[in-house]
């Protein structure tokens, strides 16, 4: 599969480009049956199954196989890559990979929804400085996968 549903920091095209090394085509998408929660003490969210939930995000198409290794490293051990059904703006559906928060780490999630606009306004700079997975990937960017 070559499609990613991004619901958090990777919705930001600049971060996606820095992490993946490319600027894939994107479109708006939504995922039902899940919610996006803030991770305690962090600027990024966790996605968890929730009946009646709805998460707005970005669909990136054309992700080549080697880039998935970089994305997996970026997301880290708290996330599992899973296939989900996404609805696009035109009402069509597509399957995509996304990163779901692993059950053993759910105690780290807050009850609050994570807000992308708040992240862009006040969290993106702190995220880039603080998140070790992001810094490691920037250093790894010089190394070919």
Phi, psi and omega in degrees: 000143184241018185240137178240134168260113179257133184234001184226233185299329180286355172295333178286115184303323180295318179292318178302317180295317180296320182285315187270337184083008177214168179241082184289157175300147182222157177210157176288145177210164178220146183239123178262154178086012179221160171229158182247114183249148175291142174267127183307124176076009182233170179256007181242162182258173170235140180259129180226147175298138177204122179301130180084357181286157178213129180235124174273141180201200183236136176256123176253128180252159175076033179279117180287156184309314183297334182290332180299328177297318178294317179296319178299317178295318179299315182290324174082186189285345180282352185239144173245134177280124183226156176273133178226161177262121183252141173260129179270169184301329181277003179093349178286163181241151176213150173276146180210155168280147169213169182251115182257137180294128182291141183305323183293349179252001186299337178297343179279349180276146174268174176279353184274142172291148175271136185247119182297318181296322176296319177302313181294323183285320188225357185243341189297318180294316178296321178300311182299326181278325190265324190285113186296325179298324179291313179298320179296319179293324177297321177292321180289343184304333180286343183261132178283142177284000000 
